[in-house]
């Protein structure tokens, strides 16, 4: 047990512990502290997404005074929900004071450094509660906070998965709440669980599974008291869960609503889950970020990973594992729960089917049962369950250190324990050492993003899709963009897709050659940016994009050139009415002077965009495949016209529409003709072909 200390001595001890973790953080992330305001880690993967999320949290709350869980600044103009975007709202929120004081990049880096310190310290508190040994607990904090998995999440710029500082705190409070029932531990558990969920919803799943295991273990320890013990423990868990649900309800309810919709963009297929499962051999690959053997370990991991998949590093520390084995041997009664729990999470990290040496076997695993729940299908990476296994490993390893220190105490107590503790500390730090961190300056930003050129601009159209880099650029220019790179990239709406592609693909069924400019003007999309870099093999190159832009806009539209990008102004037209094609249309047919048309199936939608309310005549050329068909036009579910379509003929539909976008549904009464029937050579059923589409007064 911990020897009683005076209040002053106790605080000095805590300051020394935190100071020690801070020094290790500066060492393990070297040389980031030397470039705190100018460099980032993870530029090759995801850090730019999270720089945007930190920026957006501050802008949404302090400038726009709106919810940070929906944005029109990506996927403009329709915007996108961020409830299932793993953007680490906890750290984004906590970073706001740092952003106000130092700027975006220093704030992001400070949060990452503080996460290491906080994670190590909360693990230390948990281990000290279990072992009573400060030295053993200090080493436990290092094992968990600086585990290869955590360093990997730091190195690839995924602060949502790195934000594990409240997981050990929840486990500590849950342990105390189940054992003595003091309300302060209930409050602590609820807060820690809510904050963990606010960092990444996957952590809530991990901790709920841990809670079930802790409840079972607590009941087994008190089973001699029978039903009364079960009722008492169950009541405490129920109280915890009720308060937790109330705490996160503002976020939980919208997430459940989205999960219940037909557009379940966030759900991942089973094969994606298999690809992102841990390989059994990967647990035993040594630290892949180590300066001595890291390159070799990375080559080994590459042979275990599906090509093109960013796999979670699951390497277990040899030293920590050895200490854990010794701790389980010497302190079995204390270690058995943590050991069993850790093994259970390792099994879950293996995913639904066992992978060995890069090969997927036919052996089913327990994760298959979890995958039947819809919420588990949202997460594509079972390998991340290793986070909880590492926390359990750190506690059992602390018991091993405690046992070794107890043996050393049989010799001259102070000297022996200091020598053994120092040796273990040095060995653990050496094995986990990940330096140097892969620090890089952010991508060069085109000068016109920051020099005031775009001060009066609206939204920006970018070509090609700038992916993560576009999100970082958005933090610099502060304008809405039509792209984004979310962890669950839900498909763009027809409006967003048309605004992205219509300028470069003018062969369509709209009769008005300025239709795209009309839509862009309405939504105030004012500038085009063509990037010179970031192209993938086979993609359209910058020269082709510039040639297309000059043809569509004229050379006078080009206004700036930088080494990174070209800037064009987009035409602004004063047309009152324009059109956007919705869902249900086939690809454009006809060219080389022939009329352009698109086939419908059973149903298709058309959006009519009006600046002012009033009468509108919808005009189009229509013909029916193989037989005459009846075409109904509906507005808001009400039929506004019914037309008979046979041979090519111009059709008119008179409407009265409000200002803004009105979506019309075109439905065919008769069934469409399937491929292969009546000479239909299309890949999908066809009914009516529509061309020369226009809308006006």
C-alpha positions in Angstrom: 0.0 0.0 0.0 1.0 3.6 -0.4 2.7 5.0 2.7 0.9 8.1 4.1 2.4 11.4 2.8 1.8 14.9 4.0 -0.3 17.1 1.7 2.7 19.1 0.6 4.8 16.0 -0.1 1.9 14.5 -2.0 1.5 17.5 -4.3 5.3 17.6 -4.9 5.2 13.9 -5.9 2.3 14.5 -8.3 4.2 17.5 -9.8 7.3 15.3 -10.3 5.3 12.6 -11.9 3.6 15.0 -14.3 7.0 16.7 -15.0 8.6 13.3 -15.7 5.8 12.5 -18.2 6.2 15.9 -19.8 10.0 15.4 -20.3 9.3 12.0 -21.8 6.7 13.5 -24.1 9.2 16.0 -25.4 11.8 13.3 -25.9 9.4 10.8 -27.6 8.0 13.5 -30.0 11.3 15.1 -30.7 11.8 17.5 -32.6 8.2 18.7 -32.6 8.7 21.0 -29.6 11.3 22.8 -31.6 8.8 23.6 -34.4 5.6 23.9 -32.4 4.2 26.7 -34.5 5.5 25.7 -38.0 5.5 21.9 -38.3 2.9 19.1 -37.9 3.1 15.3 -37.7 0.9 13.1 -39.9 0.9 15.2 -43.1 1.1 12.1 -45.2 -2.2 10.8 -43.8 -4.9 12.6 -41.9 -3.6 15.6 -40.0 -5.1 18.2 -42.4 -8.6 16.9 -41.7 -8.1 17.5 -38.0 -6.5 20.9 -38.5 -9.8 21.7 -40.3 -11.9 20.2 -37.5 -10.1 22.3 -34.8 -10.5 25.4 -36.9 -14.2 24.6 -37.6 -15.0 24.1 -33.9 -13.7 27.6 -33.1 -15.3 29.2 -36.1 -18.7 27.5 -35.5 -18.9 28.4 -31.8 -17.2 31.8 -31.6 -17.9 33.3 -35.1 -20.9 31.7 -36.6 -22.6 30.8 -33.3 -23.9 27.5 -34.7 -23.6 23.8 -34.1 -20.2 22.4 -34.9 -21.8 19.1 -35.9 -23.1 20.3 -39.2 -21.2 22.5 -41.8 -21.9 24.2 -45.1 -18.2 24.9 -45.4 -17.6 21.5 -46.9 -19.8 19.9 -49.6 -21.2 23.4 -50.3 -24.0 24.4 -50.8 -25.8 21.4 -49.2 -23.3 20.8 -46.5 -22.7 17.7 -44.5 -23.4 16.2 -41.0 -20.3 15.7 -38.8 -21.9 13.4 -36.2 -20.1 10.4 -37.7 -17.0 12.3 -38.8 -14.4 11.3 -36.3 -13.2 14.9 -35.8 -12.3 14.7 -32.1 -14.7 17.4 -30.9 -13.3 17.1 -27.4 -9.8 18.2 -28.3 -11.1 20.6 -30.9 -13.2 22.3 -28.2 -10.3 22.3 -25.7 -8.0 23.8 -28.3 -10.0 27.0 -28.7 -8.1 29.0 -26.0 -4.8 27.9 -27.5 -6.1 28.9 -31.0 -7.1 32.3 -29.7 -3.7 32.8 -28.1 -1.2 31.1 -30.5 -3.0 30.1 -33.7 -4.2 26.9 -35.3 -1.0 24.8 -35.7 0.5 25.6 -32.3 -2.9 24.8 -30.7 -3.1 21.4 -32.5 0.5 20.5 -31.5 0.0 21.6 -27.9 -3.1 19.4 -27.6 -1.2 16.4 -29.0 1.7 16.9 -26.5 -0.7 17.4 -23.6 -2.5 14.2 -24.6 0.6 12.1 -24.0 1.1 13.7 -20.6 -2.6 13.4 -19.6 -2.8 9.8 -20.8 0.3 8.7 -18.9 -0.9 10.5 -15.7 -4.4 9.0 -15.7 -2.9 5.6 -16.3 -0.6 6.2 -13.4 -3.5 7.1 -11.2 -5.3 3.8 -12.2 -2.2 1.7 -11.7 -1.5 3.3 -8.4 -5.0 2.4 -7.2 -4.4 -1.2 -8.2 -0.8 -1.7 -7.1 -0.1 1.0 -4.5 3.4 1.4 -6.0 4.3 4.8 -7.4 7.3 3.5 -9.4 5.3 0.6 -10.9 2.4 3.1 -11.7 4.8 5.5 -13.4 6.1 2.8 -15.6 2.5 1.7 -16.4 1.8 5.2 -17.6 4.7 5.0 -20.0 3.6 1.6 -21.3 0.1 2.8 -22.2 0.7 6.4 -23.2 3.7 5.7 -25.4 2.6 2.3 -26.7 3.3 1.8 -30.5 -0.4 2.0 -31.1 -0.7 5.5 -29.5 2.5 6.7 -31.2 1.2 5.5 -34.5 -2.1 7.4 -34.1 0.0 10.5 -33.3 2.3 9.9 -36.3 -0.5 9.5 -38.9 -2.4 12.6 -37.6 -5.4 10.9 -36.0 -5.9 12.8 -32.7 -9.3 11.2 -32.2 -7.8 7.8 -31.7 -4.9 9.3 -29.7 -7.3 11.0 -27.3 -7.4 8.2 -24.8 -6.6 10.1 -21.6 -10.0 9.7 -20.1 -10.2 5.9 -20.7 -8.0 5.1 -17.6 -9.8 7.7 -15.6 -13.1 6.0 -16.3 -11.8 2.6 -15.4 -10.5 4.0 -12.1 -13.8 5.7 -11.2 -15.8 2.7 -12.3 -13.6 0.4 -10.1 -14.2 2.7 -7.1 -17.9 3.2 -7.8 -18.5 -0.6 -7.9 -16.4 -1.2 -4.8 -17.5 1.6 -2.3 -20.4 3.4 -4.0 -19.3 6.9 -3.2 -21.1 9.4 -5.3 -17.9 11.3 -6.3 -16.8 8.1 -8.2 -20.2 7.9 -9.9 -19.8 11.5 -11.1 -16.2 10.9 -12.2 -17.2 7.8 -14.1 -20.0 9.6 -15.9 -17.8 12.6 -16.8 -14.9 10.4 -18.0 -17.2 8.2 -20.1 -18.9 11.2 -21.6 -15.6 12.9 -22.4 -14.2 9.7 -23.9 -17.3 9.5 -26.1 -16.9 13.1 -27.1 -13.3 12.3 -28.2 -14.4 9.4 -30.4 -17.7 7.4 -30.2 -15.7 4.1 -30.6 -14.3 4.6 -27.1 -17.8 4.5 -25.7 -18.2 1.0 -27.2 -14.8 -0.1 -25.7 -15.7 1.2 -22.3 -19.2 -0.2 -22.3 -17.8 -3.7 -23.0 -15.2 -3.2 -20.2 -18.1 -2.1 -17.9 -19.9 -5.4 -18.6 -16.7 -7.3 -17.7 -16.1 -5.3 -14.6 -19.7 -5.9 -13.4 -19.3 -9.6 -13.9 -16.0 -9.7 -12.1 -17.4 -7.6 -9.2 -20.4 -9.9 -8.9 -18.2 -13.0 -8.9 -16.1 -11.5 -6.1 -19.2 -11.0 -4.0 -21.3 -13.9 -5.2 -21.4 -15.3 -1.6 -23.8 -12.5 -0.9 -26.2 -13.8 -3.5 -29.0 -11.7 -5.1 -28.4 -8.7 -2.9 -24.9 -8.2 -4.3 -26.2 -8.5 -7.8 -28.9 -6.0 -7.2 -26.5 -3.6 -5.6 -23.9 -3.8 -8.4 -26.6 -3.8 -11.1 -28.2 -0.7 -9.6 -24.9 1.1 -9.6 -24.4 0.4 -13.3 -27.9 1.4 -14.1 -27.5 4.7 -12.4 -24.2 5.3 -14.2 -25.7 4.4 -17.6 -28.8 6.6 -17.1 -26.7 9.6 -16.2 -24.3 8.9 -19.0 -27.1 8.8 -21.6 -28.6 12.0 -20.3 -25.1 13.6 -20.6 -24.6 12.6 -24.2 -28.2 12.8 -25.4 -27.7 16.0 -27.5 -25.2 14.0 -29.6 -26.5 10.5 -29.2 -30.1 11.2 -30.5 -29.0 12.8 -33.8 -26.5 10.0 -34.4 -29.2 7.3 -33.8 -31.5 9.2 -36.2 -28.8 9.3 -38.9 -28.1 5.6 -38.3 -31.8 4.8 -38.9 -32.1 6.6 -42.2 -32.0 4.9 -45.6 -28.8 6.7 -46.5 -26.5 4.8 -44.2 -23.3 6.2 -45.6 -21.5 5.5 -42.3 -22.0 1.7 -42.4 -19.0 -0.2 -43.6 -19.1 -3.6 -45.5 -17.9 -6.7 -43.8 -14.8 -7.1 -46.1 -13.7 -3.6 -45.0 -13.9 -4.8 -41.4 -11.8 -7.9 -42.3 -9.1 -5.7 -44.0 -8.8 -3.5 -40.9 -8.5 -6.3 -38.4 -5.3 -7.1 -36.6 -3.1 -9.9 -38.0 -2.1 -12.4 -35.2 1.6 -12.0 -36.1 1.4 -8.2 -35.9 1.0 -8.3 -32.1 4.6 -9.7 -31.9 6.3 -7.3 -34.4 8.5 -4.9 -32.4 8.0 -1.2 -32.2 7.8 -0.1 -35.9 8.7 3.5 -35.0 12.0 2.6 -33.2 15.1 4.3 -34.6 17.1 1.0 -34.6 14.8 -1.7 -35.8 11.8 0.3 -36.9 12.5 0.1 -40.7 12.7 -3.7 -40.5 9.5 -3.9 -38.5 7.6 -1.7 -41.0 8.6 -4.1 -43.8 7.3 -7.0 -41.8 4.0 -5.2 -41.1 3.7 -4.4 -44.8 3.6 -8.2 -45.6 0.7 -8.6 -43.0 -1.4 -5.7 -44.3 -3.9 -5.6 -47.2 -2.4 -3.3 -49.9 -3.9 0.2 -49.8 -5.2 -0.2 -46.2 -3.9 2.0 -43.4 -3.7 -0.6 -40.7 -3.6 0.1 -37.0 -0.3 -0.7 -35.3 -1.0 -3.3 -32.7 2.6 -4.2 -31.6 2.9 -5.3 -28.0 5.9 -4.3 -26.0 8.2 -7.3 -25.3 9.3 -5.8 -22.0 5.7 -4.9 -20.9 4.5 -8.4 -21.9 7.4 -10.0 -19.9 6.5 -7.9 -16.9 2.9 -8.8 -17.3 3.6 -12.5 -17.3 5.7 -12.1 -14.2 3.0 -10.0 -12.6 0.3 -12.6 -13.4 2.5 -15.3 -11.8 3.3 -13.3 -8.7 0.0 -11.4 -8.2 -2.5 -13.7 -9.8 -5.5 -12.7 -7.6 -4.9 -9.0 -8.5 -3.9 -9.7 -12.1 -6.5 -12.2 -13.3 -9.3 -9.7 -14.1 -6.9 -7.5 -16.1 -5.3 -10.4 -17.8 -8.6 -12.0 -18.9 -10.0 -8.6 -20.0 -6.8 -7.8 -22.0 -6.9 -11.2 -23.8 -10.6 -10.6 -24.6 -9.9 -7.3 -26.2 -7.0 -8.8 -28.1 -9.4 -11.4 -29.5 -11.8 -8.6 -30.6 -8.9 -6.8 -32.2 -8.5 -9.8 -34.5 -11.8 -9.0 -36.1 -14.5 -11.4 -37.4 -12.1 -13.9 -39.1 -8.6 -14.9 -38.0 -5.8 -13.4 -40.1 -2.3 -15.0 -39.9 0.7 -13.8 -41.8 -1.4 -11.7 -44.1 -3.9 -14.5 -45.0 -7.5 -14.5 -43.9 -8.4 -17.9 -42.6 -11.9 -19.4 -42.3 -11.8 -19.5 -38.5 -14.6 -17.3 -37.0 -13.9 -15.1 -34.0 -16.0 -13.4 -31.4 -16.1 -10.0 -33.2 -18.5 -11.7 -35.7 -21.2 -11.5 -33.0 -20.6 -7.8 -32.3 -20.7 -7.1 -36.0 -24.3 -8.1 -36.1 -25.1 -4.8 -34.3 -25.5 -1.8 -36.6 -23.4 0.4 -34.4 -20.4 -2.0 -34.8 -20.8 -1.9 -38.6 -20.0 1.8 -38.5 -16.4 1.2 -37.2 -14.3 -0.5 -39.9 -11.3 -1.1 -37.7 -11.5 -3.9 -35.1 -7.8 -3.6 -34.6 -8.4 -0.5 -32.5 -9.7 -2.7 -29.7 -6.0 -3.2 -28.9 -6.2 0.2 -27.1 -8.1 -1.4 -24.2 -5.8 -4.5 -24.3 -2.8 -2.2 -23.9 -4.4 -0.5 -20.9 -5.0 -3.9 -19.3 -1.4 -4.9 -20.2 0.0 -1.8 -18.5 -1.8 -2.6 -15.3 -0.6 -6.3 -15.2 2.9 -5.1 -16.1 2.7 -2.7 -13.1 1.9 -5.6 -10.9 5.0 -7.3 -12.3 7.1 -4.2 -11.5 5.6 -4.1 -8.0 6.6 -7.8 -7.5 10.1 -7.1 -8.7 10.4 -4.1 -6.4 9.2 -6.1 -3.5 11.9 -8.6 -4.1 14.5 -5.9 -4.4 13.3 -4.6 -1.0 14.6 -7.7 0.6 18.1 -6.2 0.1 19.1 -2.8 1.3 15.6 -1.4 0.7 16.1 2.0 -0.8 19.1 1.3 -3.0 17.7 -2.0 -4.3 14.3 -0.6 -5.3 15.8 2.5 -6.9 18.2 0.3 -8.9 15.6 -2.1 -10.1 13.0 0.6 -10.8 15.6 2.7 -12.7 16.6 -0.3 -14.8 13.0 -1.2 -15.7 12.2 2.4 -16.5 15.2 2.7 -18.8 14.5 -0.6 -20.6 10.8 0.3 -21.1 11.7 3.7 -22.5 14.4 2.3 -24.8 12.0 -0.3 -26.3 9.2 2.2 -26.9 11.4 5.0 -28.1 9.9 6.4 -31.4 12.2 9.3 -32.3 12.5 11.2 -34.5 8.9 12.1 -35.1 8.0 12.7 -38.8 7.6 16.4 -38.5 6.9 18.4 -41.7 5.8 21.9 -42.5 2.2 22.1 -43.8 1.7 22.2 -47.5 2.6 25.5 -49.3 -0.6 27.6 -49.5 -1.3 29.5 -52.7 -0.6 33.2 -52.0 -4.0 34.3 -53.3 -5.6 32.3 -50.4 -4.1 34.6 -47.8 -3.2 37.9 -49.5 -6.7 39.4 -49.7 -7.4 38.5 -53.3 -10.4 36.4 -52.2 -11.6 38.8 -49.5 -15.0 39.3 -51.3 -15.2 35.8 -52.8 -18.0 33.3 -52.2 -17.5 29.6 -52.4 -14.6 28.0 -54.3 -14.7 25.3 -56.9 -11.5 23.3 -56.9 -10.0 20.9 -59.5 -9.1 18.2 -59.1 -10.6 17.0 -55.7 -8.0 18.4 -53.3 -8.9 15.9 -50.6 -7.2 16.5 -47.2 -5.1 19.4 -48.5 -8.3 21.3 -49.5 -9.5 21.1 -46.0 -6.2 22.6 -44.7 -6.4 25.3 -47.4 -9.9 26.1 -46.2 -8.5 27.0 -42.7 -6.4 29.6 -44.5 -8.9 31.2 -46.9 -12.0 30.7 -44.8 -14.5 30.2 -47.7 -16.9 27.3 -48.4 -15.6 24.6 -50.7 -17.4 21.9 -52.7 -15.2 19.0 -51.6 -14.2 17.5 -48.3 -12.5 14.3 -47.0 -14.5 12.8 -44.1 -13.9 9.5 -42.4 -17.3 8.5 -43.8 -17.4 10.3 -47.2 -21.1 10.2 -47.9 -21.8 10.7 -51.7 -22.4 14.3 -52.8 -25.9 15.4 -53.6 -27.0 15.9 -57.2 -26.6 19.7 -56.7 -23.1 19.4 -55.3 -22.1 16.9 -58.0 -23.4 19.3 -60.8 -21.6 22.3 -59.4 -18.4 20.2 -59.2 -18.6 18.8 -62.7 -20.9 20.9 -64.8 -18.3 23.5 -65.8 -16.0 20.9 -67.4 -18.8 18.7 -68.8 -21.2 20.9 -70.8 -22.7 18.1 -73.0 -25.9 17.6 -71.2 -29.7 17.9 -71.7 -30.1 21.4 -70.5 -31.0 23.8 -73.3 -29.6 26.9 -71.7 -25.8 27.0 -72.3 -25.5 29.3 -69.2 -27.4 26.9 -66.9 -24.3 25.9 -64.9 -23.3 29.5 -64.5 -26.9 30.3 -63.4 -26.7 27.7 -60.6 -23.2 28.8 -59.6 -24.3 32.4 -59.5 -27.4 31.6 -57.3 -25.2 29.9 -54.7 -22.4 32.4 -55.1 -19.7 30.1 -56.3 -17.3 32.8 -57.5 -13.9 31.3 -58.2 -12.2 28.3 -59.7 -8.9 27.0 -58.3 -6.9 24.5 -60.4 -4.1 22.8 -58.5 -0.8 21.9 -60.1 0.1 19.1 -57.6 -1.7 16.2 -56.0 -2.6 14.3 -59.1 -2.8 10.5 -59.1 -1.8 8.4 -62.1 -4.4 8.4 -64.8 -6.2 11.5 -63.5 -6.8 14.6 -65.5 -3.7 16.8 -65.3 -3.5 20.5 -64.6 -2.8 21.4 -68.2 -6.0 19.7 -69.3 -8.0 21.4 -66.6 -6.6 24.8 -67.6 -7.4 24.1 -71.2 -11.0 23.2 -70.3 -11.3 26.3 -68.1 -10.1 28.6 -70.8 -12.6 27.1 -73.3 -15.5 27.4 -70.8 -14.6 30.7 -69.3 -12.3 32.5 -71.7 -8.7 33.5 -71.0 -9.8 36.7 -69.4 -11.2 34.7 -66.5 -7.6 33.7 -65.4 -6.5 36.2 -62.7 -3.6 34.7 -60.7 -0.9 32.1 -61.1 1.2 30.6 -58.3 3.6 27.6 -58.2 0.8 25.7 -56.4 -2.4 26.7 -58.3 -4.2 28.8 -60.8 -7.1 31.1 -60.0 -10.0 32.0 -62.2 -13.2 34.0 -61.8 -16.4 32.3 -62.6 -19.2 34.0 -64.7 -22.0 35.6 -62.8 -25.3 35.7 -64.8 -28.7 37.2 -64.0 -30.9 34.4 -65.3 -33.9 34.0 -63.0 -34.5 30.2 -63.5 -32.1 27.3 -63.9 -32.2 23.5 -63.6 -30.4 20.7 -61.7 -30.8 17.1 -62.5 -31.5 14.9 -59.5 -31.5 11.1 -59.1 -32.8 8.5 -61.6 -31.2 9.6 -64.8 -29.0 7.6 -67.1 -25.8 8.9 -68.6 -26.0 11.5 -71.5 -26.6 9.9 -74.9 -25.9 11.4 -78.3 -23.1 13.7 -79.5 -21.3 14.9 -82.6 -24.1 17.2 -83.5 -26.9 14.9 -82.4 -29.3 16.0 -79.7 -28.2 15.1 -76.2 -30.7 13.1 -74.1 -30.9 11.0 -71.0 -33.0 7.9 -70.3 -35.3 7.6 -67.3 -36.2 4.4 -65.6 -39.4 4.4 -63.5 -38.7 7.7 -61.8 -36.3 10.7 -61.9 -36.1 14.1 -60.3 -35.4 17.6 -61.5 -34.6 20.6 -59.4 -35.9 24.0 -60.6 -34.0 26.9 -59.0 -35.8 30.3 -58.9 -34.5 33.7 -57.7 -38.1 35.0 -57.3 -41.4 33.3 -56.9 -43.7 33.1 -59.9 -44.9 31.1 -62.9 -42.5 28.8 -64.7 -42.9 26.8 -67.8 -40.8 23.5 -67.9 -40.1 22.6 -71.5 -38.4 19.4 -72.8 -38.1 17.1 -75.7 -39.4 13.6 -74.8 -39.7 10.2 -76.5 -40.7 6.8 -75.2 -38.8 3.6 -75.8 -40.7 0.8 -77.7 -44.2 2.0 -76.6 -46.2 5.0 -75.6 -46.0 5.8 -71.9 -47.7 8.1 -69.4 -45.5 10.6 -67.6 -46.6 12.2 -64.4 -45.0 15.3 -62.9 -45.3 15.8 -59.2 -44.4 18.7 -56.9 -44.2 18.0 -53.1 -46.1 14.7 -53.7 -49.0 16.3 -55.6 -49.5 15.7 -59.3 -49.2 18.9 -61.4 -49.2 17.4 -64.9 -49.8 14.1 -66.8 -48.4 13.7 -70.3 -48.6 11.0 -73.0 -45.1 10.4 -74.5 -44.5 8.5 -77.7 -42.5 9.7 -80.7 -40.2 12.7 -80.1 -42.2 15.7 -79.2 -41.8 18.9 -77.2 -43.6 18.8 -73.9 -44.7 21.7 -71.7 -45.5 21.8 -68.0 -46.8 25.1 -66.4 -46.0 25.6 -62.7 -46.1 28.2 -60.0 -42.9 27.9 -57.9 -41.5 29.7 -54.8 -38.1 31.2 -54.7 -35.2 28.8 -54.1 -35.0 25.1 -55.1 -38.1 23.1 -55.9 -37.6 19.4 -56.7 -40.0 17.8 -59.2 -40.6 14.1 -59.5 -41.1 12.6 -63.0 -42.8 9.2 -62.8 -43.7 6.8 -65.6 -46.9 4.7 -65.1 -45.9 1.9 -67.3 -42.9 -0.3 -66.4 -39.6 0.5 -68.1 -38.1 -1.9 -70.6 -35.4 -4.1 -69.1 -32.1 -4.6 -70.9 -32.2 -7.2 -73.7 -36.0 -6.8 -74.2 -37.3 -5.1 -77.4 -33.8 -4.2 -78.5 -32.9 -2.3 -75.3 -29.1 -2.4 -75.3 -28.8 -0.2 -72.2 -27.4 -1.6 -69.0 -30.5 -0.6 -67.0 -34.2 -0.5 -67.7 -35.3 2.5 -69.8 -38.6 4.2 -70.4 -38.6 7.9 -71.6 -35.7 9.8 -73.1 -35.5 13.5 -72.2 -33.5 16.3 -73.9 -33.4 20.0 -74.6 -34.6 20.7 -71.0 -35.3 24.3 -70.0 -37.3 26.3 -67.5 -38.5 29.9 -67.9 -41.4 32.3 -67.7 
